[in-house]
Amino acid sequence: MNNVSLDIEAATQQRADKSAIVHAPSGDVVSYRLLAERVEALTGALRSFGIEKGDRVAIRRSSSLGNGEPLGSPIAIGASGAARSLPG
C-alpha cells in the first residue's frame, strides 16, 4: 500500500460520507467511502491479473465520472505496487 491509499483509508475512517471528489461540470459527488471501495476493488482486480510491484500499467483517463470505473485507478495502481503510465 502506498501513502495515498493510506491517506484515503484514514480519511474514510474520519469522514466516510463526506465528499472526496466533486465533478464540477456534472455536479457528481463521490464520498470517501465510495472512493475507498473503488480503490480496493480496482487494486484487487489488478492483483488478480498478476500485476505486482514494479510492473507498468497504462490507463486511459476519462473526462467525466461516467460510471465511475476509472475513478481511483491511479491510486489503485500505486496500491498494487505497480507504476502508472498515462498515454499522451
Secondary structure, DSSP 8 states (H G I E B T S, - for coil): --HHHHHHHHHHHHHTTSEEEEETTTTEEEEHHHHHHHHHHHHHHHHHTT--TT-EEE----SS-TTSTTTTHHHHHHHTT-EEE---
